[in-house]
Amino acid sequence: MRHRVDHKKFNRPTGHRLMMLRNLVTDLLRYEKVETTEAKARAVRRLAEKMITLGKEGTLAARRQAIGFLTDERVVQKLFDVLAQRYADRNGGYTRVVKLGYRQGDGAEVARVELV
């Protein structure tokens, strides 16, 4: 399954950028929150919403798509067993982006993405 990542390229080669976003989505689903730059947070939010929607489908095909995107099969298990049940009655809006201010080192805007 090809996931479109529009807009930001984050000054990285395509493979590196896609793997970075896959890792961030996996960590978000594992720990239920992750801190990163605001631009990356917005990109991760879109992909995480799609993964949770796949989990709610619950089909074998959806599970295989999730396994192909996420980097840890235990997170896929959590997605389909725990998170899909939690958001069963919710039609989108599974994540929240909270702005945290500016990073000390380079002044980048930092945000936390968390599951609602």
MIDRENLO-501476 format. One record per atom (N, C-alpha, C): residue number from 1; x, y, z negated; atom name. Coordinates in steps of 0.2 Angstrom, whole numbers. Example, Ala and Ser with C-alpha at 12.3 -4.5 7.8 and 13.67 -1.06 7.14 Angstrom:
// MIDRENLO-501476
rec pos->1 u->66 v->-28 w->-39 site->N $
rec pos->1 u->62 v->-22 w->-39 site->CA $
rec pos->1 u->66 v->-16 w->-39 site->C $
rec pos->2 u->64 v->-11 w->-35 site->N $
rec pos->2 u->68 v->-5 w->-36 site->CA $
rec pos->2 u->64 v->0 w->-39 site->C $
// end
This chain:
// MIDRENLO-501476
rec pos->1 u->4 v->-6 w->0 site->N $
rec pos->1 u->0 v->0 w->0 site->CA $
rec pos->1 u->4 v->6 w->0 site->C $
rec pos->2 u->3 v->11 w->5 site->N $
rec pos->2 u->7 v->17 w->5 site->CA $
rec pos->2 u->3 v->22 w->1 site->C $
rec pos->3 u->7 v->25 w->-4 site->N $
rec pos->3 u->4 v->31 w->-7 site->CA $
rec pos->3 u->7 v->37 w->-5 site->C $
rec pos->4 u->3 v->42 w->-3 site->N $
rec pos->4 u->5 v->48 w->0 site->CA $
rec pos->4 u->7 v->53 w->-6 site->C $
rec pos->5 u->13 v->55 w->-5 site->N $
rec pos->5 u->15 v->60 w->-10 site->CA $
rec pos->5 u->16 v->67 w->-6 site->C $
rec pos->6 u->11 v->71 w->-7 site->N $
rec pos->6 u->11 v->77 w->-3 site->CA $
rec pos->6 u->15 v->83 w->-6 site->C $
rec pos->7 u->16 v->88 w->-3 site->N $
rec pos->7 u->19 v->94 w->-5 site->CA $
rec pos->7 u->26 v->94 w->-7 site->C $
rec pos->8 u->28 v->93 w->-14 site->N $
rec pos->8 u->35 v->93 w->-16 site->CA $
rec pos->8 u->39 v->88 w->-14 site->C $
rec pos->9 u->45 v->90 w->-12 site->N $
rec pos->9 u->50 v->85 w->-11 site->CA $
rec pos->9 u->55 v->84 w->-16 site->C $
rec pos->10 u->55 v->89 w->-21 site->N $
rec pos->10 u->60 v->88 w->-27 site->CA $
rec pos->10 u->67 v->88 w->-25 site->C $
rec pos->11 u->69 v->90 w->-19 site->N $
rec pos->11 u->76 v->91 w->-17 site->CA $
rec pos->11 u->79 v->84 w->-17 site->C $
rec pos->12 u->76 v->78 w->-16 site->N $
rec pos->12 u->78 v->72 w->-16 site->CA $
rec pos->12 u->77 v->68 w->-10 site->C $
rec pos->13 u->81 v->63 w->-8 site->N $
rec pos->13 u->79 v->59 w->-2 site->CA $
rec pos->13 u->73 v->55 w->-4 site->C $
rec pos->14 u->69 v->53 w->1 site->N $
rec pos->14 u->63 v->50 w->1 site->CA $
rec pos->14 u->62 v->44 w->-4 site->C $
rec pos->15 u->67 v->39 w->-3 site->N $
rec pos->15 u->67 v->33 w->-8 site->CA $
rec pos->15 u->68 v->35 w->-15 site->C $
rec pos->16 u->73 v->40 w->-16 site->N $
rec pos->16 u->74 v->42 w->-23 site->CA $
rec pos->16 u->68 v->45 w->-26 site->C $
rec pos->17 u->65 v->50 w->-22 site->N $
rec pos->17 u->59 v->53 w->-24 site->CA $
rec pos->17 u->53 v->48 w->-26 site->C $
rec pos->18 u->52 v->44 w->-22 site->N $
rec pos->18 u->46 v->39 w->-23 site->CA $
rec pos->18 u->47 v->35 w->-29 site->C $
rec pos->19 u->54 v->32 w->-30 site->N $
rec pos->19 u->55 v->28 w->-35 site->CA $
rec pos->19 u->55 v->32 w->-42 site->C $
rec pos->20 u->57 v->39 w->-42 site->N $
rec pos->20 u->56 v->43 w->-48 site->CA $
rec pos->20 u->49 v->44 w->-50 site->C $
rec pos->21 u->44 v->45 w->-45 site->N $
rec pos->21 u->37 v->45 w->-46 site->CA $
rec pos->21 u->34 v->39 w->-49 site->C $
rec pos->22 u->36 v->33 w->-46 site->N $
rec pos->22 u->34 v->27 w->-48 site->CA $
rec pos->22 u->36 v->25 w->-55 site->C $
rec pos->23 u->42 v->27 w->-57 site->N $
rec pos->23 u->45 v->26 w->-64 site->CA $
rec pos->23 u->41 v->31 w->-69 site->C $
rec pos->24 u->40 v->37 w->-67 site->N $
rec pos->24 u->36 v->41 w->-71 site->CA $
rec pos->24 u->29 v->39 w->-72 site->C $
rec pos->25 u->26 v->37 w->-67 site->N $
rec pos->25 u->19 v->34 w->-68 site->CA $
rec pos->25 u->19 v->28 w->-72 site->C $
rec pos->26 u->24 v->23 w->-71 site->N $
rec pos->26 u->24 v->17 w->-75 site->CA $
rec pos->26 u->25 v->19 w->-83 site->C $
rec pos->27 u->30 v->24 w->-84 site->N $
rec pos->27 u->31 v->26 w->-91 site->CA $
rec pos->27 u->25 v->30 w->-94 site->C $
rec pos->28 u->21 v->33 w->-90 site->N $
rec pos->28 u->15 v->37 w->-92 site->CA $
rec pos->28 u->10 v->31 w->-94 site->C $
rec pos->29 u->9 v->26 w->-90 site->N $
rec pos->29 u->4 v->21 w->-92 site->CA $
rec pos->29 u->7 v->17 w->-98 site->C $
rec pos->30 u->13 v->16 w->-99 site->N $
rec pos->30 u->16 v->12 w->-104 site->CA $
rec pos->30 u->16 v->16 w->-111 site->C $
rec pos->31 u->18 v->22 w->-111 site->N $
rec pos->31 u->18 v->26 w->-117 site->CA $
rec pos->31 u->12 v->31 w->-118 site->C $
rec pos->32 u->8 v->31 w->-113 site->N $
rec pos->32 u->2 v->36 w->-113 site->CA $
rec pos->32 u->4 v->43 w->-113 site->C $
rec pos->33 u->10 v->45 w->-113 site->N $
rec pos->33 u->12 v->52 w->-112 site->CA $
rec pos->33 u->19 v->52 w->-110 site->C $
rec pos->34 u->21 v->57 w->-106 site->N $
rec pos->34 u->28 v->58 w->-104 site->CA $
rec pos->34 u->29 v->66 w->-103 site->C $
rec pos->35 u->35 v->68 w->-105 site->N $
rec pos->35 u->37 v->75 w->-104 site->CA $
rec pos->35 u->41 v->75 w->-98 site->C $
rec pos->36 u->40 v->80 w->-93 site->N $
rec pos->36 u->44 v->81 w->-87 site->CA $
rec pos->36 u->43 v->89 w->-85 site->C $
rec pos->37 u->45 v->90 w->-79 site->N $
rec pos->37 u->44 v->97 w->-77 site->CA $
rec pos->37 u->37 v->98 w->-74 site->C $
rec pos->38 u->35 v->104 w->-74 site->N $
rec pos->38 u->27 v->105 w->-72 site->CA $
rec pos->38 u->26 v->102 w->-65 site->C $
rec pos->39 u->30 v->103 w->-60 site->N $
rec pos->39 u->29 v->101 w->-54 site->CA $
rec pos->39 u->29 v->93 w->-53 site->C $
rec pos->40 u->33 v->90 w->-57 site->N $
rec pos->40 u->33 v->83 w->-57 site->CA $
rec pos->40 u->27 v->80 w->-60 site->C $
rec pos->41 u->25 v->84 w->-66 site->N $
rec pos->41 u->19 v->82 w->-69 site->CA $
rec pos->41 u->13 v->82 w->-65 site->C $
rec pos->42 u->12 v->87 w->-61 site->N $
rec pos->42 u->6 v->87 w->-56 site->CA $
rec pos->42 u->6 v->82 w->-51 site->C $
rec pos->43 u->12 v->80 w->-49 site->N $
rec pos->43 u->13 v->74 w->-44 site->CA $
rec pos->43 u->11 v->68 w->-47 site->C $
rec pos->44 u->14 v->67 w->-53 site->N $
rec pos->44 u->13 v->61 w->-57 site->CA $
rec pos->44 u->5 v->60 w->-59 site->C $
rec pos->45 u->2 v->65 w->-60 site->N $
rec pos->45 u->-5 v->65 w->-62 site->CA $
rec pos->45 u->-9 v->62 w->-57 site->C $
rec pos->46 u->-8 v->64 w->-50 site->N $
rec pos->46 u->-12 v->62 w->-45 site->CA $
rec pos->46 u->-11 v->54 w->-44 site->C $
rec pos->47 u->-5 v->52 w->-44 site->N $
rec pos->47 u->-4 v->45 w->-44 site->CA $
rec pos->47 u->-6 v->41 w->-49 site->C $
rec pos->48 u->-6 v->43 w->-55 site->N $
rec pos->48 u->-8 v->40 w->-61 site->CA $
rec pos->48 u->-16 v->39 w->-61 site->C $
rec pos->49 u->-19 v->44 w->-59 site->N $
rec pos->49 u->-27 v->43 w->-58 site->CA $
rec pos->49 u->-28 v->38 w->-53 site->C $
rec pos->50 u->-25 v->37 w->-48 site->N $
rec pos->50 u->-26 v->32 w->-43 site->CA $
rec pos->50 u->-25 v->25 w->-45 site->C $
rec pos->51 u->-20 v->25 w->-50 site->N $
rec pos->51 u->-18 v->18 w->-53 site->CA $
rec pos->51 u->-24 v->16 w->-57 site->C $
rec pos->52 u->-26 v->21 w->-61 site->N $
rec pos->52 u->-31 v->19 w->-66 site->CA $
rec pos->52 u->-38 v->17 w->-62 site->C $
rec pos->53 u->-39 v->20 w->-57 site->N $
rec pos->53 u->-45 v->19 w->-53 site->CA $
rec pos->53 u->-44 v->12 w->-50 site->C $
rec pos->54 u->-38 v->10 w->-48 site->N $
rec pos->54 u->-37 v->3 w->-46 site->CA $
rec pos->54 u->-38 v->-2 w->-51 site->C $
rec pos->55 u->-36 v->0 w->-58 site->N $
rec pos->55 u->-37 v->-5 w->-63 site->CA $
rec pos->55 u->-44 v->-6 w->-65 site->C $
rec pos->56 u->-48 v->0 w->-64 site->N $
rec pos->56 u->-56 v->-1 w->-65 site->CA $
rec pos->56 u->-59 v->-5 w->-60 site->C $
rec pos->57 u->-56 v->-6 w->-53 site->N $
rec pos->57 u->-59 v->-10 w->-48 site->CA $
rec pos->57 u->-58 v->-17 w->-51 site->C $
rec pos->58 u->-53 v->-19 w->-53 site->N $
rec pos->58 u->-52 v->-26 w->-56 site->CA $
rec pos->58 u->-51 v->-32 w->-52 site->C $
rec pos->59 u->-51 v->-30 w->-45 site->N $
rec pos->59 u->-50 v->-36 w->-40 site->CA $
rec pos->59 u->-43 v->-38 w->-40 site->C $
rec pos->60 u->-42 v->-44 w->-37 site->N $
rec pos->60 u->-36 v->-47 w->-36 site->CA $
rec pos->60 u->-32 v->-42 w->-31 site->C $
rec pos->61 u->-35 v->-40 w->-26 site->N $
rec pos->61 u->-32 v->-35 w->-21 site->CA $
rec pos->61 u->-29 v->-29 w->-25 site->C $
rec pos->62 u->-33 v->-26 w->-29 site->N $
rec pos->62 u->-31 v->-20 w->-33 site->CA $
rec pos->62 u->-25 v->-22 w->-37 site->C $
rec pos->63 u->-26 v->-28 w->-40 site->N $
rec pos->63 u->-20 v->-29 w->-45 site->CA $
rec pos->63 u->-14 v->-30 w->-41 site->C $
rec pos->64 u->-14 v->-33 w->-35 site->N $
rec pos->64 u->-8 v->-34 w->-31 site->CA $
rec pos->64 u->-5 v->-27 w->-28 site->C $
rec pos->65 u->-10 v->-22 w->-27 site->N $
rec pos->65 u->-8 v->-15 w->-25 site->CA $
rec pos->65 u->-4 v->-12 w->-31 site->C $
rec pos->66 u->-7 v->-13 w->-37 site->N $
rec pos->66 u->-4 v->-10 w->-43 site->CA $
rec pos->66 u->3 v->-13 w->-44 site->C $
rec pos->67 u->4 v->-20 w->-44 site->N $
rec pos->67 u->10 v->-23 w->-45 site->CA $
rec pos->67 u->15 v->-20 w->-40 site->C $
rec pos->68 u->13 v->-19 w->-33 site->N $
rec pos->68 u->17 v->-16 w->-28 site->CA $
rec pos->68 u->20 v->-9 w->-30 site->C $
rec pos->69 u->16 v->-5 w->-34 site->N $
rec pos->69 u->18 v->1 w->-35 site->CA $
rec pos->69 u->21 v->2 w->-42 site->C $
rec pos->70 u->19 v->-1 w->-47 site->N $
rec pos->70 u->22 v->0 w->-54 site->CA $
rec pos->70 u->28 v->-4 w->-54 site->C $
rec pos->71 u->32 v->-2 w->-59 site->N $
rec pos->71 u->39 v->-6 w->-59 site->CA $
rec pos->71 u->39 v->-11 w->-65 site->C $
rec pos->72 u->34 v->-12 w->-68 site->N $
rec pos->72 u->34 v->-17 w->-74 site->CA $
rec pos->72 u->27 v->-21 w->-74 site->C $
rec pos->73 u->27 v->-27 w->-74 site->N $
rec pos->73 u->21 v->-31 w->-73 site->CA $
rec pos->73 u->17 v->-31 w->-80 site->C $
rec pos->74 u->20 v->-30 w->-86 site->N $
rec pos->74 u->17 v->-29 w->-92 site->CA $
rec pos->74 u->13 v->-23 w->-92 site->C $
rec pos->75 u->15 v->-18 w->-89 site->N $
rec pos->75 u->11 v->-11 w->-88 site->CA $
rec pos->75 u->5 v->-13 w->-84 site->C $
rec pos->76 u->6 v->-17 w->-78 site->N $
rec pos->76 u->0 v->-19 w->-74 site->CA $
rec pos->76 u->-5 v->-22 w->-78 site->C $
rec pos->77 u->-3 v->-27 w->-83 site->N $
rec pos->77 u->-7 v->-31 w->-87 site->CA $
rec pos->77 u->-11 v->-26 w->-92 site->C $
rec pos->78 u->-8 v->-21 w->-95 site->N $
rec pos->78 u->-11 v->-16 w->-99 site->CA $
rec pos->78 u->-16 v->-12 w->-95 site->C $
rec pos->79 u->-14 v->-10 w->-89 site->N $
rec pos->79 u->-18 v->-6 w->-85 site->CA $
rec pos->79 u->-25 v->-9 w->-84 site->C $
rec pos->80 u->-25 v->-16 w->-82 site->N $
rec pos->80 u->-31 v->-19 w->-80 site->CA $
rec pos->80 u->-35 v->-22 w->-86 site->C $
rec pos->81 u->-31 v->-23 w->-92 site->N $
rec pos->81 u->-35 v->-26 w->-98 site->CA $
rec pos->81 u->-37 v->-20 w->-103 site->C $
rec pos->82 u->-33 v->-15 w->-104 site->N $
rec pos->82 u->-34 v->-10 w->-109 site->CA $
rec pos->82 u->-37 v->-4 w->-106 site->C $
rec pos->83 u->-33 v->-1 w->-102 site->N $
rec pos->83 u->-35 v->6 w->-99 site->CA $
rec pos->83 u->-41 v->5 w->-95 site->C $
rec pos->84 u->-42 v->0 w->-91 site->N $
rec pos->84 u->-48 v->0 w->-87 site->CA $
rec pos->84 u->-54 v->-1 w->-91 site->C $
rec pos->85 u->-54 v->-4 w->-97 site->N $
rec pos->85 u->-59 v->-4 w->-102 site->CA $
rec pos->85 u->-61 v->3 w->-105 site->C $
rec pos->86 u->-55 v->6 w->-107 site->N $
rec pos->86 u->-56 v->12 w->-110 site->CA $
rec pos->86 u->-59 v->18 w->-106 site->C $
rec pos->87 u->-58 v->17 w->-99 site->N $
rec pos->87 u->-60 v->22 w->-95 site->CA $
rec pos->87 u->-66 v->20 w->-90 site->C $
rec pos->88 u->-69 v->14 w->-92 site->N $
rec pos->88 u->-75 v->11 w->-88 site->CA $
rec pos->88 u->-80 v->16 w->-87 site->C $
rec pos->89 u->-82 v->20 w->-92 site->N $
rec pos->89 u->-88 v->25 w->-91 site->CA $
rec pos->89 u->-86 v->32 w->-89 site->C $
rec pos->90 u->-80 v->33 w->-87 site->N $
rec pos->90 u->-77 v->39 w->-85 site->CA $
rec pos->90 u->-76 v->39 w->-77 site->C $
rec pos->91 u->-78 v->45 w->-74 site->N $
rec pos->91 u->-77 v->45 w->-67 site->CA $
rec pos->91 u->-71 v->50 w->-65 site->C $
rec pos->92 u->-65 v->48 w->-66 site->N $
rec pos->92 u->-59 v->52 w->-65 site->CA $
rec pos->92 u->-58 v->57 w->-71 site->C $
rec pos->93 u->-52 v->61 w->-70 site->N $
rec pos->93 u->-50 v->65 w->-76 site->CA $
rec pos->93 u->-47 v->61 w->-82 site->C $
rec pos->94 u->-43 v->56 w->-80 site->N $
rec pos->94 u->-40 v->52 w->-85 site->CA $
rec pos->94 u->-34 v->55 w->-88 site->C $
rec pos->95 u->-31 v->60 w->-85 site->N $
rec pos->95 u->-25 v->63 w->-88 site->CA $
rec pos->95 u->-26 v->70 w->-89 site->C $
rec pos->96 u->-21 v->73 w->-93 site->N $
rec pos->96 u->-21 v->80 w->-95 site->CA $
rec pos->96 u->-14 v->82 w->-94 site->C $
rec pos->97 u->-13 v->88 w->-92 site->N $
rec pos->97 u->-6 v->91 w->-91 site->CA $
rec pos->97 u->-6 v->97 w->-96 site->C $
rec pos->98 u->-2 v->97 w->-101 site->N $
rec pos->98 u->-1 v->102 w->-106 site->CA $
rec pos->98 u->6 v->106 w->-105 site->C $
rec pos->99 u->6 v->112 w->-104 site->N $
rec pos->99 u->12 v->116 w->-103 site->CA $
rec pos->99 u->15 v->117 w->-109 site->C $
rec pos->100 u->22 v->116 w->-110 site->N $
rec pos->100 u->25 v->116 w->-116 site->CA $
rec pos->100 u->30 v->122 w->-116 site->C $
rec pos->101 u->31 v->126 w->-111 site->N $
rec pos->101 u->36 v->131 w->-111 site->CA $
rec pos->101 u->41 v->130 w->-106 site->C $
rec pos->102 u->47 v->133 w->-108 site->N $
rec pos->102 u->53 v->132 w->-103 site->CA $
rec pos->102 u->59 v->128 w->-106 site->C $
rec pos->103 u->62 v->124 w->-102 site->N $
rec pos->103 u->68 v->120 w->-105 site->CA $
rec pos->103 u->74 v->125 w->-106 site->C $
rec pos->104 u->77 v->123 w->-112 site->N $
rec pos->104 u->83 v->127 w->-114 site->CA $
rec pos->104 u->89 v->127 w->-109 site->C $
rec pos->105 u->90 v->122 w->-106 site->N $
rec pos->105 u->96 v->122 w->-101 site->CA $
rec pos->105 u->96 v->126 w->-95 site->C $
rec pos->106 u->90 v->124 w->-91 site->N $
rec pos->106 u->90 v->128 w->-85 site->CA $
rec pos->106 u->83 v->132 w->-84 site->C $
rec pos->107 u->79 v->133 w->-89 site->N $
rec pos->107 u->74 v->137 w->-89 site->CA $
rec pos->107 u->68 v->134 w->-85 site->C $
rec pos->108 u->68 v->128 w->-83 site->N $
rec pos->108 u->62 v->124 w->-79 site->CA $
rec pos->108 u->56 v->124 w->-84 site->C $
rec pos->109 u->50 v->125 w->-81 site->N $
rec pos->109 u->44 v->124 w->-84 site->CA $
rec pos->109 u->43 v->117 w->-86 site->C $
rec pos->110 u->42 v->115 w->-92 site->N $
rec pos->110 u->41 v->109 w->-95 site->CA $
rec pos->110 u->34 v->107 w->-96 site->C $
rec pos->111 u->31 v->101 w->-95 site->N $
rec pos->111 u->24 v->100 w->-96 site->CA $
rec pos->111 u->24 v->92 w->-99 site->C $
rec pos->112 u->19 v->91 w->-102 site->N $
rec pos->112 u->17 v->84 w->-105 site->CA $
rec pos->112 u->11 v->82 w->-101 site->C $
rec pos->113 u->12 v->76 w->-98 site->N $
rec pos->113 u->6 v->72 w->-95 site->CA $
rec pos->113 u->4 v->67 w->-100 site->C $
rec pos->114 u->-2 v->67 w->-102 site->N $
rec pos->114 u->-5 v->62 w->-107 site->CA $
rec pos->114 u->-12 v->59 w->-104 site->C $
rec pos->115 u->-13 v->53 w->-106 site->N $
rec pos->115 u->-19 v->50 w->-105 site->CA $
rec pos->115 u->-24 v->53 w->-110 site->C $
rec pos->116 u->-30 v->55 w->-107 site->N $
rec pos->116 u->-36 v->57 w->-111 site->CA $
rec pos->116 u->-39 v->52 w->-116 site->C $
// end
